[in-house]
Amino acid sequence: MSDTVKPASEKQLLGHPQGLFYLFFAELWERFSFYGMRALLTLYMVNVIFEALATRDYAAAAVYASYGSLVYASTVIGGRISDSILGMRSSIFLGGILMALGHFVLAIENNMAFFLALALIIVGNGFFKPNISTFVGTLYKDGDPRKDSGFTIFYMGINIGGFVSPLLCGWLGETYGWHYGFGLAGIGMLAGLLFFWSGIKKNVFGEGGKPPSVEVYEKKVMGIAQKHLIPILAFLSAPLIAFLLYYYKPLGAEGTLFGDSNIVNLLFYLIGISVLAYMAYIMFKSTLDERKKLFMAVLITFFMTIFWGFHELHGSVITLFAARNVDLSLINASQTNALNSMFIVILSIPISIMWTWLSKKKLNPRTPYKFGMGLVFAGLAFYVVSISGASADENGMVPFSYLLMLYFLISVGELFMSPVGLSKMTDLSPKRIVAFMMGVWFLASAFAFQIVGFISKQLAIESTDSNVGGFETLHVYLDGFRLIAIYALVAGVVVLIFGPLMKRLLGNVH
């Protein structure tokens, strides 16, 4: 991909490039659609799609994990196609259209349409997500001290959408019907595309985001220009992905070669090996300085995988815990998905200001220490909720304050890690592969969902009772949360201990 391109207008808004705020609102609405749908997804599967199964928790966990893994793994492919053929603008439009279509198909009351809709969202996210994040990085020159702050502002936009959408989609879904909630998510995606299109029309991005080579963009393959062939192949891939989601059951019995693995699990073993092999090839072709930075990029991606593996439980196990064992008032279980984003919105600016102030004092911790502290906060979050059983009432319901504390602590940990890591990926990656490396960064979330699936299956409740809950489920969840707390705290301490070694790999990147 071409080097950093500054917007032609050079206009600033609140000390940042004007284009940042168009991308801010485009991503806000895209995340509105994504998180609004996700807030309903597990509850919809448990109560509708797999309602008749005693193993409905297990089935929902398997599909949710496969969906989450594929939705983020697709960013690696989408990022690579953007780097080499489409460019960021075309990729964002293609992804947005596919995702909007997927949300609207979810509004169709049909089980097969359900799997096809998830597949369309998976493919669309692959083109949209890595490219809009990469676009933010192109607005700043290398070494620009505003970059971390800019990514934190962008991250706040993600979470404004993530806060509002579960409240609205969750309310619509549980009050008027699930499909109304899904339909509203689709409207949000269209709004995101309109904001992005508006920024292009006003030329706030200058020449940024166009295809890297017009010749390659227009090149014909099988008689069809690549700019048309890629969208065609993207649409045709959706039924195949729907098939993978539909066959969520294990391929073999416990103790056999495949054990509890399904088709998607095996696919991810192959993806992991392939990405590591390709990364080794890239590093072999790189300079020594690039090699060190790429190795560090892989390390922070690994740490992020651990964090997301625990964090992303809020769309599955934690939502079911909220529905079955938390004494909720004012909001329902699907709407509790807004709590993480609410705290991110509240804390984003103060933490962004804190990093800027610490930088001026030359006290800003380097990336490894921020990551270590982020994992420690995640451990504390699950520890707090694991001791909530002592406050349970006679019905096995724990106070809402414990869930609030979990979301507060894990949100602090997220802000220590995710926006900082997102910014560092653009700093550590050679310009020629920056979108691909952003895809690798999102691959952390893909493999995290494999962790989510494993944990969710272990904590699955077997019951045909739609109102299962109370003490029947409470101790299953709390024991699981206690183990997660231990693993997260140990991981955080390990990262802090090896922080000095990792600082050397960062080189001149803070």
N, C-alpha and C positions, 0 to 999 in steps of 0.2 A: 504494500500500500504506500501511497505517496507520503512525503513528510508532512509535518503539521502545517495546516493551512489556516491562517487567521481570517476571520470574517472580513469581507470587503469594506463594510461600513466602519469597522473599528469602534463601534459604539459600545459604551459601557453602561451598565445598570447596577447600582449598588456595589460598585467596585469590581464587577465581573462582566465578562463578555455578554452582550445582549442575547446571543444565541442560547446561553445557558438556560434562560427562563422559558424559551420556547420548548426546549427539550424537557425542562422541568414539568411543564404542564402536559406535554405529550405523554411522558412517562407516568405522571400522576393518574391520568385517565386510563392508560393501559393497565396499570396496577390496580385501579378501581375494578376493572373487569376481571382481572386474574384472581385477586383476593376475594372479591365478592362471590365468585363461583366456588372458590376453594373452601370458603366458610361453610357452604352448604353441602359440599361434596360427600364427606364421610357420613354425616347424618342422613343424607339422601340415600346413600347406598345401604346403610344399616336398616333404614325404615321403609325403603321402597324397592330398590333393585334386588337386594338379598333378604328381603323381609321374611321369607318362608324358611330360611336356613337356620339351623341351630348354630352353625359355624359362621353366622353372618359377620361377626366382628373380624374373624380371620379372613374371610373373602374380601371385605372392605379394606382391610389392612394390605392385602396382597395387591389389589387393584390400585389403591392409593399410592403405594410404594412404586409400582411399575409406572404409573402416570407421572409421579414426581421425578423419578429417575429419567424417564424418556424426555420429559419437558425441558430438563436442563441439559441432558446429553445432546439434544438436537442443536444446542447453541454452538457446539464444536463444528458441526457440519455447516451451519448457517454462517458462522464467522469465517470459515475457510472460503466458502463460495463468495462471500462479500469481498474478502481480501483479493481474490483472484479474478472475479468476473463482474458481479453486480454493483459493487460499491455500496456504501451505507444507506444512501437515500432509497434506492430501489428495494433493498433488502427490508428496510423498515416498512415500506408500503406493502410489500408482498406479505410480510409477517402479520401486519395489522389486519389486512383483509381476511386472511385465513383464520386468525383468532376470533374476529368478530363473527365470521360464519359459524365457527365452532360453538360460540356462546348461544347463537340463535338456534342452532340445531339442538342444543341441550333443552331448549324450551319445547321441543316435540316430545310428547309423552309416549315414548317407545324405547324399550331396552336396547335394541340394536342401534338406534339413533344415538343413544347415550354413549356407547363405545366409539362410534364414528365421530361424535362431537369432541370427545377427549383427544382423539387422534388429530383432528384439525387444529386444535389448540396447541398440541405438542409441536407439530410442524411449523405453525405460525410463530410460536415463541422462539424457535430456533433461528429464524431470520430476524426477528424484532429485537430480542433482548440484548445480545452481545453488541449489536451495532449501535443502538442508541446510547449505551454506556460508553462505548469507544468514541462516539461522536463528542461526548463531553470532554474527553481527554484531548481531542484535536483543537479545542478552543484555547488551549494554553500552550505557551512555549515550554520547552524542557527546562526544568528547574524553577518554574514560576511558583513563588511561595503561596499564591492564592489557590493552587490546585487542590490541596486537601480540603480547604474550606469550600471550594466549588463543588467537589464531589459530595461533601456533607450536606450542602444545600440541595443538590440533586437528590440525595438519599432521603431528605425530608419530604420532597415531592412524592417519592415512591410511597412513603408512609402516610401522607395525607390521604392518598387514594386507598391505601391499605386500612386506614382507620374508618373512613366514611363508608366504604363499600360493604363490609360485613354488617354494619348497623342497618343500612338500607336494604341490601339484598337479603340479609337474614330476617329482617322484619317482613319483607314482602313474601319471602319463601315460606315462612312458618305461619303467616297470617292469611295469605290469599292462595298459596300454592307454590311448590318448589319452582315451577317453571317460570313464574313471574320474576322470581329472584334471578334466575339464569338469564332471562330476557333483558333485564336491566343491566346486567354485566356486559351484554353485547352492545348496548347503547353507549356504555362507557368507553368501550374500545373504539367505536366510531368517532367519539369526541376526541380521543387522543390523536387519531389520524388527522382530524381537521386542524388541530393545533400545530402539528408538524408541517402540514401543507401550507398553513398560514406563514410559518417562519420561512419556508422556501420562497414563497411569493414575495415576501418583504426582503429577501436576499440577506438575511442576518447570518447565514452560514457561508457567504461568499462562494468559493468554488469547492468547499469541503463536502465530502460524502459522495462525489460523483464516481462513476466507474473508473477503476485504475487504468483501464485501457479501452478506448472506444472500439479499437479493432477487435479485441477479444470479446467485448460486449456484443458486437454485431456478428461475430463469427458464426457460420452455419455448421450445425452438426446434424446429420441425417436430414439435411435440407431445411432445418429450422434454426433461426437465429437463437443464440444462447440466452438472450434477454427474454425470449418467449419460451424456450425449451425448459428452463429451470422452473418457472411457475407451473408449467404443465406437469412436470415430474413431481413437484411438491404436492399438487392436488392428488395425483395418482398414488402417492405413497401413503395417503391417509387410510385407505382400507386395509393395507398390510399392517399398519400400526394398530388399528382397531382390532385386528385378529390377535395380535400379541397381547393386548389388554384383556380380551375376552377369555383367552386360555391362561387364567391366572393360577390354576391348580398346580401342585408339585408334579414333576415329571416322574418321580420314583417314590417308593415308600421310605420311611425313616430308616437310616442305617445303610441304605443302598448308595450307589455311586452318585446319583443326583440328589438324594435326600429330599430336603424341603425346597429345593430350587425349582423355579418355573422357567419358562422360555426367556423371560426378560432378565432373570438373575444370571442365566448362562450367557446371555448376550453381553451383560456388563462385565463378566469375567474377560470376554474377548475384547471389549472396548478398552478396559483397563490395560491389558497387555499391549494392544495396538497403539494407544496414546503414549505409553511409556517408551515403546520402541521408536515411535516417530519423534518424541522429545529427545531421545538419545541421538538420533540421526541429526536433528537440528543443532544440538549442542556440539556434536562432532564437527559440524560445518562452521561453527561460530568461533569468534575470537575468544581468548582466555577471559577477558573482562565480561563479554557477553555470556560466556559459559557459567561463570560464577553467579551472575545475576539471574540467569535462567534457572539454575539450581535452587536459588533462594525463592524464585517464583513458584517452583514446584513444592518447596517446603511450606510456604505460607498457604498454598492451596490445600496441602494435606492437613494442616492445623484447622483450616476453615471447614474441611470435611467433617472433622470430629465435632466442631461446634454446631454446624448445621444439622448433624445427625441427631443431636439432642434438641436443638431449637425447633426443628420442623415437626416435632411431635405435637405442637399446638394445633395443627390441622387434623390430627387423628386422635391419638390416645388422650391428649389433654382436653380436646373437645368432648370426647365421650365421658371423661372424668367429670368435666363441668356439668354435663347433662345428668349424670347419675349420682354424683356425690358432692356437689357444691350447692350450697344454699343461695341460689341466685335471686336477685331482686332487680327490677327495672329492665334487665336485659335477659335474652335467652342464651342457650349454649352456643349457637352459631355466632351470635354477636360478640361472644367473648374473644373471638379471633381479632376483634378491633383493638384489644387492650395493648398488644405488642406495639402496633403502629401508633396508638395514642401516646405511649411513653416515648417512642422515637421522636414524634413531632415535638413533644414537650422538651425533650433533652437535647435534640440535635443542635440548636443554636448555642445553648450554654456550653456544650462539650466542644463545639467548633471554636467558640471564643476562648475556651480553656487551652486548646492546642495552640492557637495563635499567641496567646499571652505567654504560655510556656516557651514557645519558640523565641520570643523576644528576650526572655530571661535565660535562653540557652539551656532550658531544663526539660524540653519536650522529649519524652521517652521515644526511643527508636522503635521501629515496627515490632521486633520480636517481643519486647516488654509489653507493648499494648496487647499483643495476641495472648501472651501468658496471663495477663490480668483479665482479659475477656473470658478465657476458659475458667478462671477461678470464679468470676461472677456467675457463669452458667452453673457451676457446681453448687454455689451457695443458693441459687434460685431453686434447684431441685431439692436441696437439703431442707429448705424452709417448708416446702409443701409436703415433704415426706414425714414431717413431725406434726402435721395438721390433724392426724387421727386422734390426738389427745383432746382436741376440742370438738370432736364429732358429737352430734346430738343423738337422740334415741333412734333416729331413722338412718344413721350412718351418713349424715350430711355435714360437711365441714364449712366453717365461715368463709364467705367470699373474700375476706381480707387476705387469706393465704394465697389465693389465685392471683390477686392483685400484686402481692409481693413477688411471686414467681415471675410475673410478666415485667415488673419494674427491674428486677435484678438482671434478668436475661436480656432486657433491652439495653441496659448499660453495657453489658458484655458485647452485645451486637455492635454498638456504636464504637467500642474500642477496637473492633476487628474489621467489620465488613466494609464501611466506607473507606477506611485507611487502606485495607488490602486491595480494594477496587482501584484506588488511586495508584498504589505501588505496582500493580500489574502493568499499568501503562508506562510506568517509569522503568521497570525492569525488563520489558520486552523490546527487542529490536523492532523498528518501525515496520519492517517488511512482513512481520507476522503478528502484529499487535492485536488484530481482531481474532485470530486463531487463539492467541494466548488468553484473550478475554473469554473465549469459549471454554478453554481449559479451566479458567477460574470458575465459570458456572458449572463445569463438570464436577466440581467439589460438591455442589448441591445435588447433582445427579447421584453420586455415590453415597451422599448423606441419606438420600431416600432409601437406599438399600439398608442402611442402619435403621432408619425409621421403620421399614417393613419388618426387619428382624425383631425389633423391640415390640412393635405393635402386635405381632403374632404371638410373642411370649405373654403379652398382657391381654390377649383376646379372651373375652368371656363367652362361654358356650351356653346359650340359652335361647329358647323360642319365645320367651316373654319379652314383649316390646318395652315393658316397664321395669326391666331388671335394674337393680341398683342397691343402695343401702350397704349394709355390712357384707353382703354377698360379693360386692365388687371393690369396696373401699380398700381392704388390705392387699388385694392383688395390685392395685395401682400404687399404693404407698410403698410397698416393698420394691417395686420396680423403680420408683423415683429415687429411693435411697441408693440403689446400685448406680444409677445414672450420676448422682451427685458425687459418689466416690470416684468414678472414672473421670469425670470432668475436672475435679480438683487435682487428681494425680497428673492429668495431662497438662494442666496449667502450670503446676510446679516444675514439671520437666522442661517446659518451654522457657520458663524464667531462668532455670539453672544454666541452660545452654544458650541463653541470650548473647553473651559476649562473643561466642564462636560465630553465631549467625550475623552479628554486626559486621564482621569482616567480609562476609559474602555480599553484603549490601553495597560495599564500596562507597561511592559518593551519593547513593540514594539513602535518604533519611528513614 
